[in-house]
Amino acid sequence: MASLKELKGRIASVKSTQKITKAKQMVASAKLRKAQAAAEAARPYAERLERVMASLGSKIAISDSSPRLLAGTGKDQIHLIVVASSDRGLCGAFNANIVKAARIKARELEAAGKTVRFYLVGRKGRAVIVREYPKQIDRYFDTTALKNQGFVEAQEIAAELIAMYERGEFDVAHLFYSKFRSALVQEPIGKQIIPVAIPAGGAAASDAAMEYEPDEEEILAELLPRNVTTQIFGALLENAASEQGASMTAMDNATRNAGELINDLTIVYNRTRQAAITTELIEIIAGAEAL
């Protein structure tokens, strides 16, 4: 059984940890409001741009002169999986869930005979993928020195992906990130970003009478790279909100667990102390009787 000194030291240690988790929870809660507002503000623009891409793409016949970001390379062999994770821990299963979704997709593609490559954004998602696919990592995008990932970083990632695509390093790119639903729910999402996926239904009925000036292909040539950047930027914002929500929930659970552990240790400490006092009294009484 642990001594009274050891128990007292452990209680003090758990109380210190509880203060840290409580402070981290409050910080995550404060950051969550701002991150959630940014993610929700970006959604309408990204969704509308995707609808415009679908409308424009459905109005042209895919040919050799069509933008490659729309027409594709003509092959479907090499798939690049872009995994966006965080640089900091203490956020529960946030990073693990994103990596798990990416690994499931990679296994499905490999089972279909496809070649899988990886482009990793953020530090926390690297270890598992590097361990499982050590020779299939094409790029790391380092964000450790950044306080927040924003539009500039999205532009840099998009520019590098498009350059790799133009050089023929991959045929299809999939982006994996976590979509923010609430502080308790963050949903891992995987979507194709290169080439732009045109829905099977084509343009919406409300777009049927729309005419574009200049023609659709010229507009697409301008908007397609912007669409890739926008989708990546939206993913980074969703990740930021999801990370803070997951962190707040994880730290709240840790704070409550620390409280329960403190209560349990305090009970053990009191019982041990009571037993020690009882033993000392028995020894004193026995000694007095012996005299």
C-alpha positions, -999 to +999 in steps of 0.1 A: +000+000+000+012+035-008+025+056+021+007+088+032+034+109+017+031+092-017-007+095-017-005+132-007+020+138-035-002+120-061-032+140-051-013+172-055+000+161-089-035+152-101-048+186-089-021+203-109-031+183-140-067+192-134-059+229-134-041+225-167-070+206-184-095+232-170-074+260-184-071+242-218-108+237-219-115+274-214-090+284-240-105+259-265-140+272-257-129+308-264-112+298-297-141+276-308-165+305-311-142+324-335-132+292-355-169+281-358-180+315-371-152+315-397-161+279-409-198+287-411-191+320-430-170+302-456-195+274-463-220+293-485-193+306-508-176+272-512-210+254-518-221+280-543-188+278-562-192+240-564-227+245-579-213+270-604-186+244-614-213+218-618-234+241-640-205+252-662-191+217-665-224+203-676-227+228-704-195+219-722-184+188-741-152+174-726-124+174-752-086+177-755-090+215-753-109+215-720-090+225-689-072+196-674-086+204-639-120+195-654-112+169-681-087+150-661-056+133-674-075+106-692-063+080-666-074+069-632-044+050-619-025+073-595-045+087-566-031+114-543-047+115-508-043+149-491-047+144-454-052+177-434-046+173-396-036+195-367-001+204-353-012+201-317-025+173-296-049+171-266-079+170-289-092+135-284-097+113-315-098+143-339-066+135-358-071+097-355-105+098-372-092+118-402-063+094-406-086+064-403-109+077-430-079+083-453-064+048-446-098+032-455-099+050-488-062+041-495-070+004-489-101+005-511-080+021-540-052-004-536-077-033-536-089-019-569-054-020-583-047+017-580-015+034-570-018+055-538+003+085-528+000+109-499+003+146-494+003+154-456-008+188-441-001+192-404+021+172-380-002+150-359-015+129-388+019+119-400+031+091-377+005+065-385+006+071-423+044+072-424+045+039-405+020+022-428+030+038-461+067+048-456+075+050-493+043+066-506+046+100-491+051+127-518+050+159-498+048+174-463+033+208-459+048+222-427+024+243-406+042+240-372+054+276-372+019+290-380-005+302-353-035+297-376-039+281-410-056+305-434-061+315-471-024+320-478-017+285-468-046+272-488-032+290-519+002+275-514-012+240-510-035+244-540-006+258-562+016+229-553-011+203-560-020+219-593+017+220-603+021+183-594-010+175-614+002+194-644+035+174-642+015+142-643+025+131-608-011+119-601-045+115-618-070+121-590-066+140-557-088+133-527-090+157-497-096+144-461-105+166-432-130+169-404-162+187-409-175+206-379-210+197-368-209+207-331-186+208-302-194+171-296-195+159-332-168+163-359-173+142-390-143+129-411-149+139-447-133+127-479-139+145-513-124+146-547-109+180-555-089+172-587-102+169-613-134+187-603-162+161-599-193+170-619-225+156-603-244+129-623-274+152-625-255+180-642-268+215-638-297+224-616-330+232-633-327+268-622-294+271-642-308+257-674-315+291-690-282+308-679-258+321-705-222+329-698-200+356-713-172+348-722-178+311-730-179+284-704-144+271-710-127+305-705-146+310-673-137+275-661-100+280-669-101+310-644-124+295-618-111+259-616-078+268-597-098+291-575-122+263-567-094+240-556-080+268-533-115+275-519-122+238-511-088+235-493-094+268-475-128+256-464-113+223-452-087+242-431-114+263-415-135+232-408-105+215-393-097+245-371-133+245-356-133+207-353-100+207-335-112+233-309-145+215-304-127+181-299-101+197-276-128+214-255-147+181-251-115+161-244-103+185-218-138+186-202-137+148-199-101+149-185-111+175-159-140+154-147-119+123-147-092+141-127-119+152-102-131+116-097-095+104-093-088+131-067-120+119-048-108+083-049-073+091-038-086+113-010-107+084+003-077+061+002-056+088+019-081+093+047-085+056+053-047+050+053-043+080+077-070+066+100-054+032+100-021+047+109-036+067+137-054+036+150-022+016+149-003+043+168-030+045+195-030+007+199+008+007+203+006+035+229-022+018+249-003-016+247+029+002+259+011+019+288-004-014+299+030-031+298+043-006+323 
